Amino acid sequence: MKGTLNAFRNLTNRLEEAVGDCTNLHIAYPALVYGFIHLIRGNREGAIPASAAFLKADDKTGLMRGADVAIRKDGKQADFIQKYHSAMARLSGRKDLRDDYSRYEAVALVIVEGADKGLGTVLTDHPESASSLRFERFFETIYRDYELRFVYGAPDLRVLTRRLNGIRPRQLSEN
């Protein structure tokens, strides 16, 4: 899990870190079911809110600097966020041990409100509902891949590998 408050121009660096972490861990542990969640402060274009005193104003406009904006005035994601979303979507979806080591089984991008009103609440319209990076899909994907890899893939080990949440693997396969 990572969090970014501002300087979204640096998301390229976060992407490189994510690829490196994932690749290194999957090379060392190919069976690992690995996910990545990135929380981004949804700074809105315009005046800097009181809760974001750490942000510096643009010298010319006195408003939030462009590199710190996550949500534009029209309500759409800023270009930095859109590009990062597209790149992270391509890092998600590893299904099996033989798949690309540099892909996570699941990735979630969570944008939280950066304005004083509603500060910290999850923005339900970002990413858009069709996105593979929606947080609502994250744990479902992680659990499904784990069960396919360990519970169903090695049935003799079910006693050791089943999830300890009260749902038995047999119940899951019957649904």
N, C-alpha and C positions, 0 to 999 in steps of 0.2 A: 504494500500500500504506500502510495506517495500522496503528497498534498502540495498544491501550488497556489500561492496567494496572488502573485503578480508576475511581471516580467515574462509574459507568455511567449515572447520571441525566443525564450530559452527552452521551449518545449522540445526542440530538436535534441537538446542534451538529455532530457528525460527519456525520450524515445531511444536514444543510443544506450542509456543505462538499462532500460527495460529489456532491450534485445540482448545485451551482454549478460545480464543476470539470468535471464531465461535460458539462454544457450548454455552457459556454464553449468547451471544446475541440471538441465536435462542431459548434458553429456555425462556428468557424474552420476546422475540418478535417472536413467531413461524411463523408468516406470512412474516417476513422480507426476502427480496430478497437481498442476501449478496454475494459480490464477493471479491476476494483477488488478488492483482497484486504484484508480487515480481520482482524488477529490480535487476539484478546481473551484476556487472562489469566483463566483459569477459577478465580477465587477462590471457595473453598468456604465456605459459611455456617458460622460457629463461630469458633473461636480463630484468631488471626492467626498464620500460619506464620512460622518464623524467617527464611525467605527473603524475607518481605514486610515488612521493618522499615519501609518507606516508608508502610505503611498505618497509620492511626490508629484506635485502639479507640473504640467507642461509650462515651460518658461514663457511661451508666447500667448497661450490661451487661458492659463490658470486652471484648466480643467484636467481631468485624468489623462495621463499620457496614453497614446495609442497602444503601446506595448503592454499596458496593464488592463486593457479592456477585454472582457470575455464576451459580453453581450452588448451589441450595438443598440442605438436608439430605436431602430426598427424591430427590435426583439430577436434578431437573428444572431447566431454565434459569430464572433469576430473571426477573421481569416486564420489567425494563428490557431484558434480552437478547432475550426473546421478541418484544417490540414492535419492537425494532430489526431483528430477523430478518425480521419480516413486512414492514416498510417497505423493507428492502434487496431483498427478493425482488421487489417491484414495480418496482424500479429496474433489474432485470436483463432481458435478453432482446431487446435491439435487434438486429434481423436485417438491415436494409437501410438504405441512405442516407436514405431518406425517412421512416424511423421516427422516433419521438420522440427528440429530441436529448438529453433529460435521462435517457435510459436507457443503461446500459452494455451492451455485448455479453455480458459475463459478470461476475458478482459471486461472491466466495467469502467465507464467514465461517469463520474457523478459531479454535477455542477450544483453548487449551493449558493443561495442568495447572498450577494455581497452588499446590498443596500441596507441601510439602517432598519427599515421596515421589513420584517421577515428574515432578518439576518440569520444565516445558517440553515434555513430550511432548504430541502432538496427541490430544485427546479424540475418539475415533472415534465416540462415540455422540452428539456434538453438532456441528453440527446433525444432526437425525435423518436416517436413510438416504434418505428420500424427498425431502429438501429440495433445491431447485434451487441452493442456495448451498454445496453440498458442494465442497470443494477438488478432489476427484478429477475433477470435471467441468469445472473451470475452463479448463485449457489446451486440452482437447479442443474446447470451445466456441469459444475464441479462434481456434484454428487453423482450425476448420471455417468460421467466419465470414470470416476472412481469405481463405481459398481461394475461397469463393463470391464474395466481393467483388472480388478482384483476379485470381486465377489463372483461374477459369472465367468470370468476368464480362468480362474483357478478354483473350481468348485470344491476341491478337497480342502482348501484353506478357508472356507466360509466362516468357520467358527472363529478364526483369528482376524479375518479381514472385514467382516460385516460392520456396518455403521452401528454405533451404540446410541441410537435415538429412539429405540422402541419399535422400529420398523424392521422386520426380518426380510432378508433378501427374497425369500419365497413370496412374501406379500407383494413386493415390488414387481416381480415378474408376472404375477397374476393380473396386474392392473392394465 
